[in-house]
Amino acid sequence: MRGEIQKISERQKKDGTTYWVLRIDGQQYLIWDEKLMEGLQEGDFVEFEFKRKGNFNTITKIKKTLSYDERHVQIVRMSCLRSACEIVTTAGFMNTEKKAEVALKMAKKFEDYILGEPTV
């Protein structure tokens, strides 16, 4: 499953065992393993697996992932870089480092244009 962590609450059982309650897209899930919590914070987009135990959903695996917007930007960047590289490879008079530098600058201009932030 995938979703956004909306809230994290740290709790303790009567015996002192710490666990966490995560609200992900409106649903509550428990995490009992402190290692699974490392690096997670509210607002993170995650991909996870869980098991139903009684009335509770217990997360067994979880990792951060990109939000839709971040993924969209990543795809745009890759496309712009590929297009810029195709253009620059035809410029035989530049060395490899110069081609890479020009391709990155060109890709950034393409990206800015596509995402609605045109540069001069």
C-alpha positions as CSV (number, residue, x, y, z in Angstrom):
1,M,0.0,0.0,0.0
2,R,1.0,3.6,-0.4
3,G,0.1,6.8,1.4
4,E,1.0,9.9,3.3
5,I,1.9,9.8,7.0
6,Q,-0.5,12.3,8.5
7,K,0.2,11.8,12.2
8,I,2.7,9.8,14.3
9,S,2.0,9.1,18.0
10,E,4.5,7.4,20.3
11,R,2.8,5.2,22.9
12,Q,3.8,2.8,25.7
13,K,2.2,-0.4,26.9
14,K,1.9,-1.0,30.7
15,D,5.0,-3.1,30.6
16,G,7.0,-0.1,29.1
17,T,7.2,-1.4,25.6
18,T,7.2,1.5,23.1
19,Y,5.1,1.4,19.9
20,W,3.9,3.9,17.4
21,V,0.5,4.7,15.9
22,L,0.7,6.1,12.4
23,R,-2.3,7.6,10.6
24,I,-1.7,7.0,6.9
25,D,-4.4,8.4,4.6
26,G,-7.0,8.3,7.3
27,Q,-6.3,4.8,8.5
28,Q,-4.4,3.8,11.7
29,Y,-1.5,1.4,11.7
30,L,0.8,0.2,14.5
31,I,4.6,-0.2,14.4
32,W,6.3,-2.2,17.1
33,D,9.8,-2.3,15.6
34,E,11.8,0.9,16.4
35,K,14.0,0.2,13.3
36,L,11.0,0.6,11.0
37,M,10.4,4.1,12.5
38,E,13.9,5.4,11.6
39,G,13.8,8.5,9.5
40,L,10.0,8.6,9.3
41,Q,8.1,11.8,10.0
42,E,4.7,13.3,9.4
43,G,4.2,14.4,5.8
44,D,6.4,11.6,4.4
45,F,5.0,9.5,1.5
46,V,5.5,5.8,2.2
47,E,5.0,2.4,0.7
48,F,4.2,-0.3,3.3
49,E,2.9,-3.8,4.0
50,F,0.9,-4.7,7.1
51,K,-0.8,-7.6,8.7
52,R,-4.2,-7.6,10.4
53,K,-3.9,-8.8,14.0
54,G,-7.2,-8.7,15.8
55,N,-8.6,-5.2,15.5
56,F,-5.2,-3.7,14.6
57,N,-3.2,-3.2,11.4
58,T,0.5,-3.8,12.2
59,I,3.1,-2.5,9.7
60,T,5.7,-5.2,8.8
61,K,7.6,-3.2,6.1
62,I,7.7,0.5,5.3
63,K,9.9,2.8,3.2
64,K,9.8,6.3,2.1
65,T,8.7,7.0,-1.5
66,L,8.1,10.0,-3.7
67,S,4.9,11.9,-3.7
68,Y,3.0,12.2,-7.0
69,D,4.4,15.7,-7.5
70,E,7.9,14.7,-6.7
71,R,7.7,11.7,-9.1
72,H,6.2,13.9,-11.8
73,V,9.2,16.3,-11.5
74,Q,11.6,13.4,-11.6
75,I,10.1,12.1,-14.8
76,V,10.2,15.6,-16.4
77,R,13.8,16.0,-15.4
78,M,14.8,12.7,-16.8
79,S,13.0,13.5,-20.1
80,C,14.7,16.9,-20.3
81,L,18.1,15.5,-19.6
82,R,17.7,12.9,-22.3
83,S,16.6,15.5,-24.8
84,A,19.5,17.8,-23.9
85,C,22.0,14.9,-24.2
86,E,20.6,14.0,-27.6
87,I,21.1,17.6,-28.8
88,V,24.6,17.9,-27.3
89,T,26.0,14.7,-28.6
90,T,25.8,16.1,-32.1
91,A,28.2,18.9,-31.1
92,G,31.5,17.0,-31.9
93,F,33.7,20.0,-31.2
94,M,33.3,19.8,-27.4
95,N,35.1,17.5,-25.0
96,T,33.0,15.2,-22.8
97,E,33.1,17.4,-19.7
98,K,31.9,20.4,-21.6
99,K,29.1,18.4,-23.2
100,A,27.9,17.3,-19.8
101,E,28.0,20.8,-18.5
102,V,26.1,22.2,-21.5
103,A,23.6,19.3,-21.4
104,L,22.8,19.9,-17.7
105,K,22.3,23.7,-18.3
106,M,20.1,23.0,-21.3
107,A,18.1,20.3,-19.4
108,K,17.4,22.8,-16.6
109,K,16.1,25.4,-19.1
110,F,13.8,22.7,-20.6
111,E,12.6,21.7,-17.2
112,D,11.9,25.3,-16.2
113,Y,9.9,25.8,-19.4
114,I,7.9,22.7,-19.0
115,L,7.1,23.3,-15.3
116,G,6.0,26.9,-16.0
117,E,9.1,28.7,-14.6
118,P,10.7,30.0,-17.8
119,T,14.2,31.5,-17.5
120,V,15.8,33.9,-19.9
